[in-house]
Amino acid sequence: MKSIIKYKKGSHVGVIASFSIFVMFLVGIYLIMEPSFKVQKDKELTLEKLKNELKQEFSSNLSKTIISNCSGYLGFVDLKKIDDGPLLNHLVKDKNNNIITSDKGGDTLFIESQTESVLWIYSSTMDLTAATGVGGATINNPKIESIKQTQEIFEQKIIDGVNNFANLKSKLDIPQGSEFSFSFELFNGTTINAGYQATFEEVYSISISIKYIDINANILPGTLTINTW
């Protein structure tokens, strides 16, 4: 007895039709959402660019010189051997991060006599709060052990960016039609900000942890938040 095989053509057609409708539905959703995806991608690229540009704008050189043979005498250092001398600000510290009294005369940095043998000299065009008023007559010439120069983010430059936001904004590559603002949370919890505007547009943000140098040459943690719309 021969068996009869029946093909259920209708069921295959139904599956194909359903799949086609599903694919068309996905394509429709994509076409509807594509502009939003593009805007989001553009804003993410803008935030990344602003992050790099702001970090550069807030940075400046910091030189750190280690000197030895300091104990017991009023010391002096020839600044021409370590940096640009009178053009920079200087701050001297001991191993415990205490600020040591120092005075600058021309190309010479005079350092108050104390018990520490090794000291650190910080130099920068940025403001540094040095303790001044060196006294004493006996002097020696400390030995320069090492000089290291780095690019650091300075609190002073961040504050300048807040106080002169229009000038800062003019230096940045901001896409036409976009706006931005930023805030910075200092180590002590204080937050400073600039550029905020009321807007009905969607705001995109990024926050990054960075280290910055304060007026006492301390390295402190802070948080930079950037917004664009």
Residue, then its C-alpha position, 0 to 999 in steps of 0.5 A: m500500500k502506497s503512502i501519500i505524502k502531503y505538503k503543507k505549503g500554506s504553513h511555509v508561506g505563513v512562516i515566510a510572510s510572518f518573518s518578512i513582516f518582522v524584518m520590515f518592522l525592525v527596519g521601520i524601527y531602525l529608520i525611526m531611531e536612526p536620527s537619535f542614534k546619530v545625534q547620540k554618537d555625535k554628542e559622545l564624540t563631542l564630549e570626548k573631544l571636549k574632555n581632551e581639549l579641556k584637560q589640555e587647556f587646564s594643564s601647564n608645566l611643573s618641574k620638580t627638583i630634588i636637592s640634597n646636602c641641605s641640613g644645617y645651613l642656609g642653602f642657595v640654588d642656582l635657578k639657571k641650572i634647574d629652570d627659567g629662574p625669575l620667570l617661574n614661581h617656586l615652592v620648597k618642601d621637605k619629605n613630610n610635605n611641609i613648606i620650607t621658607s625660601d626667597k628668590g633673588g634674581d637667579t638664586l633661590f635661598i632656602e632657610s636652614q633646617t634639619e632635613s638633608v633632602l628637599w623638593i623644589y617645585s617650579s611653575t608659571m602657575d601661582l605657588t604659595a611660598a613661605t618667604g623670609v629667609g634669614g641667616a648668614t652661613i650658606n652652602n650649595p646643595k647638590i641637585e640630584s634630579i630634575k623632572q618636568t611634567q604636564e599637570i592640571f592646575e586648580q588655578k587654570i580651572i578657576d581661570g576657565v570658570n571666570n573667563f568662560a567665553n575666552l575658554k570657549s573660543k579656544l575649543d572646537i565645538p561643533q556648530g549648533s552645539e553648546f557645552s558647560f562644565s563643572f569641577e568638584l575640588f578635593n574639599g567638596t567645593t564645586i565650581n562651574a561655568g556655561y550652564q543654560a536652561t534648555f529643553e534639549e537632551v543634555y549629554s554628560i561625561s564625568i572623569s576623575i583627574k588629579y590636579i595641583d593646588i597652590n601649595a603644590n599638592i596633588l589632589p583628586g577631583t572630578l571634571t563633569i562636561n555637558t553638551w546639548 
